[in-house]
């Protein structure tokens, strides 16, 4: 079996029960963006976030004999779900929302109700399963590596587990989900479902006030252009917010879609070449520009110092991730 974990687990506070279920079944686990942190990335069954860019979860789903979805929606864009139906793999679906049952993928059996309560009833009935001979090593792995993913991995290492990671919407959101290590669901905030650009800065400020801990906002130039005025609020309240602007001078996700569809035009590419470090300093925040790969680690360490917001303008080639 493969477990597919979403925001319903987060809302129900059922992360511990999901971990117990995975351990008891020796089952691999993949998550949605909203389910990130509901299963630890150092857990035995961790496959990663399921998305168009994730090959390991898709490969595991292609070989599974049972698919258990826990508080997760079936996104119609992911080809892995279509292969479930084609192979007639039985789907066991837990969700609080009856409208999600059988949507896009038919369920062989469904349980409508609070995920935590449902698992609390189920777990005592399940025996400990022996570990299967199935090996992760047999699965093809394709992991995207570019300057954007390297930046996020370095920042995640530098800021540690207690930092709250917030993203806007775009390629940087995808890279963050796959490369930041998130151990608890409350430490990752993103705009799932609606995918609203401009979400990040306000959400990051709110996360700091809620937790009192350090906060990393990963954003793109397109998203940051929609809400950088809120930086003045962070300065006013002395919030040590770290803003990583992955600046590829374009709407990267839109550019990738148009390139894949062989469009002859690209919307808003290239963007205006805004100096975000200078913009930050003009508001009373700290601002630095990073153009070279070897400077990423230094910028990550600088993120730990100071009581004012820091904006790091990471200059990326326009075709990064495309």
N, C-alpha and C positions, 0 to 999 in steps of 0.2 A: 504493500500500500504506500501511497504518497499522501502526505497531509498538505493542504493548501489553506493558509491562515491569513485572515483579513482583519479589517477594522472592527468587525463585530466582536472579535476576541478582546481587542483593546477596550472597547466600550463596556464589555462585561467584566473586565478585570480577570480574565481567564488564562493569563499567560502561564501560570504555574501548572494548571491542569493540562494545557497543551503540551508542556514539557514532559509531564508525567505520562501522557498518552503516547508521545513519540518514543520515550524511553521504553515503555512497556511493549510497544510493537516493534521497536528497532526500525522505525519508519523514517525515511527522509522527509524533510520539511522545506517547503517553499512558501514565500509570503508575498502579499501585495505591498504597495507603498504604505498603505494605512496599517498594515500588519507588521511593519518593520519594528523590531524590538520585542515582539511577542514570543520569539524564540531566539536564544542566544547564538551569535555568529560563530562561537567556538563549540557549539553543541555537536554531538556525534552525527546528527542527521541533517545538519545545515546544508542546503543547496543554494540559497541565495534568493534574491528577489526575482519573481517571474515578470519578465517584460520582453519586448521584441528583441532586446539586446542580450538576453540571457540564454545561453545555450545549454547549460547544465540542468536547470529545472525542466526545460522543454524536453531534453533527452530522457530524463527520469520519467516524466509523464508519458512519453512515448513507449516506455517499457513496463509501466505499472499494471497490476492486475486489479487494483481497487483505488479509487480516487476519493479522498475524504476532504470535503471543503467545510471550513469552520469560519462562519461569519465573513465570507468573502464573495464578492460579485464575480460573475463570469463575464469578462470583457470580450466583446464580440471580435476585437481586433487580433486576439492571440490565436495563432494557428494551432497551438498545442491542444486547445479545447476541441477544435474540430476533429482532431485525430482521435480523441477519446470516444466520440460518438461513432466514428468510422470503425474503430476496433471493438466497439460495444463493451467498453470497460464500464463496470458498474460504478455509479457515483452515489456516495452517501453525503447528503447535504444537511448541515446544521445552520440555521439562520433564524433571527428574530422576526424578519420581515417575510411574510408569506408570499409577497409579490416577487421575491427573488427566486423562489423555488421553481425549477424547470425553465428558468429564463436562459436562453441560448444553448444550454446543455441540459438534457433531461436527467432527472435523478431517479435511480432505482429505489432509493429509500430516502425520505426527508424527515427531519425533526425540526419543528417550528417552536422556538422558545429561546429563553436566555441561554447562551452558549455555556456559561459557567455552571448553571444549574443542570443542564443536559449532561455535561461531562461528569459532574459529580455523581449523577445517577449511573452513568455508563461505566466509569472506571472500576468500581468494585466487582463488576461482572466480567472483566477482561482478565484472562490469565496472562502471565509473563510469556511473551513469545520468544522463541529462540531466534538468534540472529541468522538472517538468511545468507545464502552464499552469494547473493547479488553483490556486485562490487561497483563502487563509484568509479574506480579506475577504468572500467570498461566503457564509460560514457565519454563521448567527444566533448571537449571543453574549448569554447572560444570566448576569451575574455578581452574586451576592448581595453587597450592601453594607449593613452595619449597624454598630452600635457595637462588636460583638464582632470583626468583621473589621477594622475600623479600629484597634482596640487591638493585634491581632496584627501587622498590617502595621507599625505604629509601633515595637513592641518588636523585631521582626525587623530593621528598619533600624538601630535604636539599638545592638543587640548584635552585629551583623555576622556575617560568614560563619563565623568560628571558633567561635561559640557552638553548643553542642549543644541542640537543641530536643526536648523530651519532652512528650508529651501523655498525659492520662488518656483516658477514653472518654465521648463525648457530642457535643453540638453543637459544643463548642469544638474537638474533634478534627477535625471536618470543616472548620471555619473555618481552623484552623491549616494543614492540608494544602493548602488553596487560597490562603493568603495569606502564609505564611512562605516566604522564599526559601531552599531547601535545595540546596546544590551537590554534596554528597557523601553517600552513603548512611549513613555512620557518624555523621552529624550529626543524624539524625532517629530518635527512638525512640518507638514507640507500640505498643499492644496490638492487633495486627491478627489477623484470624481469630477468636479467642475473644472479643476485645473486653471485657477485664476491667476494670471500674471499680475504682479503688484502686491501679492499676498505677504511677501517675506518680511519687509522691514518692520511693519506694525506688529506682525506675529512674533518676531524676535524680541522686540521691546517688551511685549506682553509676557513672553516666556521668562525674561529676566526678572520682571517684577513678581511673577508667580513662584519662581524657584530660588531666586537670589544667587544662582550660580552663573558661571560663564556661559556665553551663548555665541555660537558661530552661525552666521547667515551666509549661505552659499547662493549667489544670485548671478544673473547674466546681465549684460548691458541693456538688453531689451526690457527685462523685468525691472531693473533698478531705475531705469528712466521713468517708470510710472510712479515711483514713490520715494525717491531719494530726499524729498523735502522733510520726511519724518526723521532724517538724520539729526536735524536741529533739536528734536525732542530728546533724542538720546544724549546729545551734548548737554542740554539744559539739566538733565537729571543725572549726569555723570555715570552713564551706563557704559561699562567696558565691553561694548558689543564689537565683535570682529566681523567685518563685512568683506567677504571674498567675492569680488566681481570678476567672473570669468568672461573676459571681454574679447569676443571674437568679431566685434564690429559688424554684427548682423543678428537677425533672428535665426539662430542656429537650427532649431527644430523645424521651422518652416522651410528654411533653405534645404535641409536634408530631405524633407518630403518632396519639395519641388524638383530637386536633383534626381531623386529616385524615380519620379514620374516624367523625367526628361523635359521638364518645363523650360521654355526658352527665356523666361524672365524669372527674376528672384525679387520678392517683395522686400523693400527696405534693406537692400544689401548693395554696397556697404552702407552702414550707419554713419552718422556724424561721429567724428573721432573725438569724443569727449574725454578730457583729462579728469578722471574721477578722483585721483589723489588730490589734485588742486581744488576740486569742488569740495572735498571733505575738509581741507584746511580752511577754505573760505567760510565754512560753517562752524569752525572752532574744533573740529575733530582732527585726528591724526590721519595722514594719507601718504601711502607709498606706492610706487609703481614697480612691478616686477616683469621683466621682459625675457630673462634668461632662465633656463631650466635649473642651473646650478644655484640660483638665488631662492628657490622655493623653500628649502629647509630653513634658511635664514629668516625669511618672511614668516614662516610658521612659528618660529621661536619668538619673534617680535610680537606676535599676537598675544603672548602671555603677559606682556608688560604694559602697565599704564592703567589709568582710571577713566580715560575718555575713549569714545569709539575710535576704532581703527578701520580705515577702508584700504584694502589692498587691491590695486588695479592690476590684475594679471592679464597681460597682453597675450592673446592666443592668435595663431594663424586663422584666417577666416574659414578655412575648410576643416578645422579640427572636428573630428567626430562625424564627418560627412562622407 
